[in-house]
Amino acid sequence: MTSEAIKTVSFKDAISERYLAYAMSTITSRSLPDVRDGLKPVHRRLLYAMLQLKLDPDSGYKKCARVVGDVIGKYHPHGDTAVYDTLVRLAQIFAVRYPLVDGQGNFGSIDGDNAAAMRYTEARLTAIAMAIMEGIDEDAVDFRPTYDGSEQEPIVMPSLVPNLLANGSEGIAVGMATSIPPHNIGELCDALLLLLKKPDAEHAEILEHIKGPDFPTGGIIVEDPETISRAYLTGRGSLRVRAKWEKENLSHGLYQIVITEIPFQVSKSKLIEKIADLFKDRKLPLLGNISDESAEDLRIVLEPKNRMVPPEMLMESLFKVTDLQSRITINMNVLDATGAPRVMSIKEILAAFIEHRYVVLRRRTQFRLGKIAARLEILGGLMVAYLNIDEVIRIIREEDHPKAEMMKRWGLSDVQAEAILNMRLRSLRKLEEIEIQKEKDALEAEQKTLQEILDDENVARKFIGNELKDVKKRFGGTDALGARRTLFEHAPTTVPVSIEAFVEKEPITVLYSRMGWVRAVKGHSDDLGEVKFKEGDELAVALKCNTTDNLLFFASNGRFYSLTGDKIPRGRGFGEPLRLSIELPNDESIISVKVHVPGQKLLLAASNGKGFIVEEDSVLASTRGGKQVLNPATGSKAILCKLVEGDYVAVIGTNRKLLVFPISEIPPMQRGQGVTLQKYKDAHLSDLKIFNKEQGLSWNIGNRGVRTETDLTTWMGHRGTAGRLPPVAFPRSNKFE
C-alpha cells in the first residue's frame, strides 16, 4: 500500500463515525418498528418466507426448523435462535393480541415455560398475517435485494390491518427504545374511519373510539382518562394494569378470592412464587393461603387470614407489593415512512397508516390497470381472429411467416398476433366469441372503476373505508378474537390496611442482642434468666410489646427500619439476625430499639454534634430498605436517639465539656443533618440527656447510686457553644447512664 492511500484520522473521529453507523443500523434495522406495518425486519422476513413456502391458513403446517432455515438462509443473516424466538412469540396467544403465526406443538406457556425445539414444532400463517401481506405480489410495495443479492425482500408490508397499534411493539436500540401496547382492532378501525371522514379530527374525538390498550391477557386498567389521553397525545407515558379478580362465597361466612386474569407480560409462576415468598416472610398479614388451580383457564385462589378481612383491603395489600399490579410504559417511538425515528402521537400513527394505505391502493390499482390493459389488447386480437377465422386458418397453414402476415393484414400488435398463434384448436367454437365479449365488457367496466379511484380522492377514500369496515368485520367483532379483553376502572384510592384489625393481638417480649440477633418470647416477662444467647453474645434490649405494635430500629447510618411485632421470629432458639428482615449494610449497626408510640418526638444526634427533633410518626418505614431521616456528615455516624421528655438538654463531648440549654433551641425537622448541638475541637459527641430543669440533672455514679445537680448555672448556655467541665463526680466515661 502506498503512502498516498493511507489517511490519518483521529481516534475519536474514527470511533464516533463507526459507533454512529452501528447505532443507526440498530435503530433502523433491528429494534424500532415501521409505522406503516408495525413490523421489524426480522418479523417482516419471517412472514415473507412463510408466504413463499405457501404456509397460508388453508394449507398444512410445516416444521419450524424448515421455516427458520429459509429465513436465515435467504433473508436474515443472523442466528437461528433469534428467528425461532420471534416465530414463537408471534404464535403465543398470551404474548400477542392478534397472533400472526398459527403454531402446532409446544409453544411455551404463561408460566414462563420455553417452547419445544424447532424440530418438534410446526407453523403456518394466520388470517391476519395474510391480511398484512395482501397485495404484496401486486406491486403494492417496493422490494430490495437480500443480503447476498440472490433474492428480493419487501421493504415494508402492504398491511391491510393497523398492525403497529393492534399488536404493539417493544425494542431497545442505541440511545432510544420503543414500547407500544396492543389495542383492539375494532376500536382502531373506528378511529381510522373517523380520520378518513374528518382528517382534522381532534385528539379527544379519536379517544372516543380508542379507550386504551387491549392486552391479550386481559386485566383491568386503573388509570385516569386524563393520564391515558396525555400519553397518547405526547407519545410517552405509563399506566397501571391490575389483575382481574372475583369473590367466591363459601360456607359458614367464609370466602375466597379467585384471580382469573393477570397483567400483561407477567409470568404466572413467578407471580405465585413472589406471593408465596412474601407470605412465608410474613409480609402479607391479611393473606391466609395461596394456591394455583389453573388448567386451561387461569385460576389463582387466595384465602384471607380470617372472614373479617374485607376482600378489597386484601387485594390492595397485594397490589402494593406484587405484580398483580404492574405499570405499562408507553413510548411510541417508531420509524416513519422515510426511515427516520421519532415519537408520534396516536393521531400521527393513525394518519401515517392511512397515508400508507393510499400509497398501496394507488400502486395496486395501477398494477391492476396494467394487467387489464394487457388482457384487453389480447382480447382485441382474439376478437379479430374469430371474425376472420377462416382466413386466419389459411394464413397459418399456407404462409411462411404467418405472424407477420396477420400483423400486416389486420394491423395487429406483436402481442395480439402471438396470442392468436398460441390459441388452442378446442377454442375454435362459436360460443368462445361470446365469452370473449363478456370478458372484454367486464374488464372495461373494472378499468373504469379503477381509473376513478386514481382520479377521484373521494372514491379512493370510500374504497379504503370499505376495506377497514371489512377488517373490523373479520377481526374486530364480538367473537373471542375481536372482543375487548382489558377493562377499565377508576384510579384506585388508597385503602388503609390496619394490621391491628386482622392480626391477633398477643403480648410478647422482644429480645435484641448485642450481636444483632432478634427474637420474641410469649408474654411480658421480667424473668429472662433462662434466656440463652450465642457464645460471646448477650442481651442488649428487652421490649415489652404486642404483636400489633410497630418496632423502630435506628441505625448508625441515620435510617429508621420498621417491623411489626408479629414479624419477629419466635421459638426457643437464638432467633434470627435482624439483617434477614431489613436491608442493613454490614458496616452499620443498630443503636436504638423502641416501640412506636404515635405522637411522640425523638431527638436524633450524630457523632459530629449535630442533631434535630423529629416526629416519631414520620419515621415509620414501609420497605426493607428503611427510611433515611438523619444524614450524617462525611466521617460521622448517628449515635443517639432519645425520647423527648423534658424542657432542657444536657450535652457532653469526648473532650469532657458539658453544656445545658433549653430544648426549644433545637428545631423540628423531617430529615437532614440538623443543627449544631455543641461545638467541638478535636472531639465528638459522647452523650446527651433530656430532663426537666425543675427536677435537676441526674447521672449514675456506679455502685453509689444516682447524683442530681439542681444548680446548673455554671453549665447553662446556648446551643452550639463549647460548654464547661462537668461536676467533679461526673463519670469518666462521659455518659449519663
N, C-alpha and C positions, 0 to 999 in steps of 0.2 A: 504494500500500500504506500502510495506516495504521500509526502508531507502535505500536498495541496488537498488531499482527500480527508485529512484529519481536521475536525472542527473543535475548537476549545470552547466549552461552556462551563458555567459554574455548577457545582454540585447541587446547590439549592434550586437553580432553574431546571436542571435535569429531573430532580426528584419531583418538583412541583408539576412539571409537564406530564410526567408519567402517572403521578397519582391522580391528577385531574382526569386523564384518559381512563384510568381504572374506575374512578368514581362515576363518570358519565356512562361507562359500559354497565356498571352495576345498576345504576338508576334506570336506564332506558332498556336494557336487555335482560334484566333478571328480576328486579324487585317491585317495580311500580306497574300497575295495570294500565291498559289503554282505556281512555274514557269512552271510546266508541263500542268496544265489545267486552270490556271488563276483564280481559284475559292478559296474562303474562306470556312471554314467548314459549315457555315450556308447556303451558296449558294449550296454547294455540297449535303447537306442533303435535302434541299428543292427540288432540281431536282430529286434526287433519290426517294424521297417519291412520287412525282408526277408520276414517271415512274412506281412505284409499284402500283399506283392507275390506271394504264393504261390510262393516260391522254396524249396519243400521238396525233399528229396533225390531224389524221383521225377520232378520237373519239369525243364524245361530251364534253362539258365543265362540270366542277364540281364546286360547291360552294367553294370559297376561304377559308371559315371557316372550311370546311371538310379537305382541304389540310393542313391548319395551324394546325389543331388538330392532324393530323397524324404526322406532323413534330415534334411538341413539345412532343407528346405522345410517339413516338418511338425513335427519333434520337437526338433532340435538346432540352435539358432540360432548356430552358430559357422562357422568356415571349412571349406571342403571338404577342404583338405589334412589337417586333424586327423582328420576322419571316414574319409578314404581310408586314411590311415596305420593307423588302428585296424582297418579291414577287412583290409588287407594282413597285419598281424601275426596276426590270428585265422586266417588261411589258411596261414601259414608253418609247415610241419611241423617245422622246426628251432627255432622260437621258441615254439610252443605244444604242450604234451604231447598234448592232445586237441583238434585244430583244430575250430573252430565254424563256419568258412566253407570251402566247397569251391571253390577257385579254379581258373579255367581261363585260362592265359596265363602271362606272366612276372610272378611274384610275388616276385622277388628270390632271393638265394642266401645260403648260409652264408659266402660270401666277402665279404659286405657289399654286394653289388650291390643297387641300388634296383629296385623294381618298375616295370613299364611304366606309362605314364599310364592313368588310369582309363577313358579312351575305348577302350583296346585290350583291357582285361581283362574277364572275366566271372566271376560268382559265383553260388552258391546255398548253402543251409544244409546242414549235415551232420546225421547222425542224432543226435549228441549235442546239437547246438543245438536240435533238435526236442524232445528229452527235457527240456531245460532249460525249454522253454515249454509242455510238455504240461499241458493243463488250463487254459490261460490264458483260453480262451473259455467256461469253466465256472464263472465267479465264484470262481476259486481265489485271486486276489489283488485288491487294490484298484487302481483307476485314478485318475488325476488329469488335469485339463485341461493341454494343452500350453502352451507359452509364449504363444501368441496366442489360446488358448481355442477354436480351431477343431477340435481333435482331442482324443482321450483317449490317455494312455500309461500303461503299468503302472508302479507304484511299485517293485515287485520281481517277479522271475520265480518261478513255482512250483518250478522247479529239482528235477527228479526225481533228478539226479546231484549229488554234492557238488562242485560246480564250483570253489569257492574253493580247496580244497586240491588238487583234481585238476589244475587249470591254473595255480594260483598267481596272484600279482598283484604289481605294483610301482607305486609312485607317490610323489611328493614333494608335500606340501601346505605349509601355512604353519606352521612350528614342529613339524611331525611328518612322518613318512614311513612307508611300508609296504614290506615285501619278504618275500613268501611264496613259497617254491619250489614247483614242481609235485610231485605224488605219484601213485602208482599207484592207479587206481580200484578194482581188485580188492582191494588191501590196505585201502583206505578203507572199502569195503563190509563187509569182515570186522570192522573195528573198530566200525563203526556197528551191525552185528548184535550185537556183544558188548554195546554200551551199551544197545541195546533190551532185551536179555535181562537185563543186570545194570547198571542206571543208576549204581550206586555203585562201578563197576569202578575199580581202582587205575590210576595212571599207567603203571606197569610192565606191567600186563596189556594196555593199549592198544598199547604199543610192541612187544608180542609180534607184533602184526599189522602195524603201520606201522614198518618198519625205518628209514626215512629217505626223503628226496626221491627222485624218479624223473624225471630230466631227459630232454627229447626228444632231446638229442644224446648220451645215454648217459654215458660216463665212469665213473670209479671214485671213490667217496667214501672218503677216507683219514682217518677221524676216529674217536676212541674212542667206543664206545657211550654212555659216561657224558656226554660232551660233547653228543652229539645229544639224549640224554634231558633234559639240563639246559635246552637251547634250547627243546625242546617244552614243558617244564614252565613255564618263565618267559615264553615267547613271544619271547625275544630270544636271539641267539647267532650263531655263524658256523661254517662247516665248510669243509674243503678238498676240492676235486674235482680229480682228475688225469685226464690223457688216458689212453686205453686203448692199449696197445702190445703188440707181439709181436716175437719174434726170428725172422728168416728166415735159415737157414743157406745159405751159398753154397759154391762150390768152393774147394779149397785152404785150408780152415780159416777162410775169411772169413765174415762175416755182415753183415746189415743189420737195422735196426730199422724196423718199419712201424707208424705211428700210424693207427689206424682210427676213433677217436672222440676228440673234444676237449671240454674243459669247456663248460658251458652259457654262452651269450651271448659266446663268444669268436669273433671273426672269423677265419676260416682264413687269408685273405690277409694280414691284419695280423700274425697269429702267425708265419707264414713269413717275412714281411718283418723282423720283430723278430729272429728266429733268424739270418737271413742277415746282418743288421747286426752282431750280436754276433760272428758267425763272422768277418766281414770285419775287425772291430776286434780280433780275436784274444782275445776274452773267453771263448771256448769251446775250451779247449786239447784236449779229448778228442774233439771232433767233426771228422770229415774232410770231409763234404759233406752237403748237404740238397737234396732235390728233391720236387716236388709231382706225383704221378702220379694224382691224383684224377680220377674220371669221375663216374658217378652215386654211387658209394660213395667215402667219404673215404679217401685213402691218401697219407700223407706219409712219405717214405723218408729215414732218417738213416743215414749211413755213419760208422763210428768212425774215429778217427785211424789206428789200426792194429788188428790182430787180437788184441792183448794187452789191449785196453781191455775190462773187464767191462761188459756191457750195462746192468746195474743202476747202475753208477757213472756211466756216460754219461748215463743218464736223470735221475739225481739232480742232476747238474750243470746239466741243462736245466730241471728243475723249479724249481731255486733262482732262476733269473734270467729265466724266460719265463712266458707264460700257459698253458703246458702244465699248470701247477698254478695254480688260481685259488681265491679264497676267496668263498664264497657267504654273504651276510648273511641272517639270519632275523630278521624284525621283524614279528610277526603283529598288526599294528595295523589294526583293522577297525571298521566301523560296526555296532553291534549292532541288534537289532530296533527299538529306539526311535530310532535315528539318531545315537546318541552314540558318539564314537570311543573305543576303548580297546584295550589289548594283551591278547590272550587266549591261554590255553594251548591245546594241541591238543585236550584233552578238552572245554574250553569251546566251541571251534569246532564240534566234532562234536555236542555236546549242543544247540547253537543250531540246527544243521541239522535234527536230529531233531525239535525243537520246531516248526520251520517246516513240516516235513512233516506233523506232526499238524494244524497250522492249515489247511494246504492240503487235507488229507484231509477234515477236518470241513466245510470250505466246499464242496468238490466234492461231497461226499455230500449235503449239504443242497440244493445246486443240483439234483442228480440226483433227489432225492426230490420236489422241487417239480415237475420235469418229469414224473415218474411219476404224481404226483397229478393233474396236469392231463390227462395222457393217459387215466388211469383214469376220470376224470369224463366225458371224451368217449366212451370205450368203453361206459360205462354207458348213456349216451343212445342210442348206436347199437344196443345190445342191445335196448332198449325199442322202437326203430323196427323192428327185424327181427321182434320178437314181434308187432307190430301193424302190419305193413307195409301191409295193405290200407287200414286206417283212416288211416295217415299219408298215403298217396297221395290219399285222398279229401279230407282236410283241405287238402292243398297245392293240389288242383285247385279246390275249391269255396269255401273260406273266404277272406274278405277279409284277415284277419290270421292267417295260419297259424302263425306263430311263437308268438304269444300263446295261441292255441288249444291248441297242443301242450303248452306250459308249464302251462296250466291243467288239461288233461285228464290228463296223466301225472306232474305235479309235476316237470317238467324245469327245469334251470337255463338261464340265457340262453346259456351256452357250449354246452350239450348241444343245445338247440334249433337254434342256429346251425349246429352240426356236421351235424345231420340235414338241414337245408335245403341245405347245401353238398355233400351226398353225391351221387356220380355215379350215373346210371342203370345203368351197367355193373356197379355193385356190388350190384345187387338180385338176388342169387342165393343159393341155399341154402347153398353152401359158405362164403360170407362170414361167416355166423353162427358157423360152427365156427372160422374163423380169428380172429375177434374174441375168442372164448372162450379160445383158446390164448394170444393176446397178453395178455389180461387175467390169466390164470394166471401167465404168465412175469413180468409186471410186478409182480404181487403178491408173487411169490417174491423178486424182486430188491429190492423195497421192504422186505421183512422182513430180508434180509441187510444192507442199507444201514442200517436202523434199529439193528441190532445193533452196527454199527460206532460209531454215535453213543452208544449206551447202555453199551457194554462196552469198557473201555480195553484189555483183553487181546485182543479181536477186532481193535481198531484197530492195536495193536502188531503182531499177526500179519500184518495186511494190509500195513503198512509194511515189515515184514521180507521179505515175498514180493516187494514192489516192488524192494527192494535186491538180493535174490537175482537178480531178472531183470536189473537194471542190471549186476551183476557178470557175468552170463552173456553179455550183449550187448557190453559194452565192456571187461571185465576178464579176458578169457580168456587163452589161450596163443597167440593169433594175434599178428601184427605190431603191432597197435594195443594190445592188452591186456597183453602180456608185459612184465615189468620190463626196463628198458634199462640203468639205472645199477646197478653192482655195488658191493660193499663189500670193503675190505681193512683190515688193521690199520694203525694210525697208523705212518708210516714212521720208522725210526730213522735217525739221521744217518750217512751213509756218507762217510767222509773221502775227499776227492779228492786224491790225491798226484800233483801235476803232474810231479814228477821221474820218476815211473814211465812217463809217456807222452809227455813232451816230450824230444826228443833233446838230450842234454847236449853243448853246444858251448862252447868258450872264446870270450868276447867282451870287448871293451873298450868301456865306456860312456863317452861324452863328453858333458859338460854344460857349456854356455857361459854366460857372464855375462848374456846377454840371454834366457836361458831356453829355448834350443834343445837338444834331446837326440837322440842317435843312437848306434848301436852299430857297431863295426867288428869284423871277424872276427879271432879270435886275441888273445893277450895281447901287446900291442905297447908297447915303450918309445919307439920312434921315431915321434913324432907330428908331425914337422917338416913333412910334406907335407899334413897335415890343414888344410883351409881353412874359414874362417868368414865370415859375412856382414860387410860393411864396418862397422867400429866395434865388432865383437864379438870375443871371444877365449875361450880355454878357461878354464873355472873348475874343473872336477873331471874327472879321468880315473880310472875304476874298472875294475880287472881282475876279472871275474866269469864266471859261466856262464849259459847260457840258462835254467837251472832255478832260479837264485838269485832271492831277493826283494830289491828295492831299496827303501830307505826314503828318502823326501823329507820333510824337516822344514821347515815354512813359518813365516813371521813371525806368522801367526795362531794358532800353537800346535798346528796339526793335522799329523798324520803321514799321508802318502799312500804307497801301496804299488803297485809294478809288478813283475811278473816279467821276467826278462831277455829272454824270447822275445817280449815285447810291445813292446820298444824298437825303433823303426823303424831299418831298415838301409839302406844304399845309399851312393853316393858323393857325394850332395848334402849339404846343410846339416842334414839331419834334419827334425824337426818340432817345433813349440813344445810344451813339456811340457803346457801348458794344454789341448791337444786330448785328452790322455789322462786328466787329472784335473780336478776342478772347483775350481781355484784362483782366488779372487777377483782382479780386476785390480789392486787396490791392495795386494796381498800378494806376497811374494817367497819363493823357496826359499833357506834359509840353511845347509842341511846336506844332503849326499847320502852315503849309505853302503850297503854290502852288509849285509843282515841276517845276523847270526850268532846262532843260538839260544843262550840262556843269558847273553848279555852284558847289561850295565847301562849306562844313559845318564844323564848329568846335564843337565837342561834348565834354562835360566835366561832370564828376561825382562829388559828394559831397566831396570825399576824395582828390580832387585837381588834378586828373589825367584826361587826355584827348588826343585827336588826331584830325587830319583833315581827312575828308573822301569825296570822290567824290559823289555828290548827285545822279548821275546816278546809282551808285552801291547799293543804299539803298532801291530801289523800291522793294516792297514785292508782291509776286504773290498769296499768300494764306491768309486766315483769321488769321492765327497764326502769321503773321508778319515776320520780318527778324531781327535776333539778330545781332546788329552792335557793340554797346558799351557793354562791360561785366563789370558791376560794381563789385568792390571787396566786400567781405562779410561785411555787416554793412553799405554800402554806396548805394546811388541811383544816377541815371542820373538826372541832374538838369538843364543843359543848352544845347541849340542847337542854334548856331549863324552862320549867313551867313558870309563867309569870304570875306570882302570888306575893305581892308586896308593892311598896311605893319607892324603894331605893335599891340601888345595885352596888355591890362591893366587888371590885375587880383587882386581881393581883397577878403580877407577871413573874417570870422566872428570875427577874432582877430584884425580886423581893421588895417591890414597891406596891403599896396598897392605895386604892383610890375609891372613894364613895361619892356617888352623885345620884340625883333623882332619876327614876326610870323614865320619867316624862321626856328626858332629853334624848331618848332612843326612839327614832321614828319607826312607825309600822311600814312594812314593805311586803310585796308578794314574792319577789325574788331579786337577787343581786348580791353584791359584796357587802353592802351595809355601810355603816359609818364607823369611825374610829372610836373605840371604847376607852382605850388607854394608849398613851404614847410610849414607845419603846426605843431603846438604842442598844443594839446587840443583845436583845432579849425577845421573848414572845409571851403570849398569854398563857397563864398556868391554870387559873380557876376563877369563877365568879359565883356570886350568890345574890339572890333576890330576897329581900327581907322588908319587914315593916320597921320604920325608924323608931316608932314609939317603944317597940319591944327590944330594940338594940340588935347589934350584930353578934351572932354566936358562931363558935367553931369548936371542933373536937380537939381535946388536948390529951388524947390517948386514954390510958387507964384512969386518969384523974377526972374524966367526965367531960363536961362542956363548959366553956367560958363565954360570958356575954359582956360585950362592951357597949355601954349606953352613951358615953360621951365620945362622939365621933368627929368633933370639931377639927382635930388635927388632920384627919384624912379626907375631910369634905372638900370637894372641888367641882369643876365642870368636866363633862365628858371630853375625852381627848387629851387630858393633861397627864403628867407623869405620875403623880401621887407621891407618897412618903413611905418610909419604912414602917412595917406593921408593929403592933404592940410586942413587947419582949417575949411574951409567952406564945406567940403565934407559931404553928408547926413549921419545921424546917422544910417540909415537903411543899410548902406554899399551896396547900389545899385546905378548904374549909371543912371538908368531911374526910 
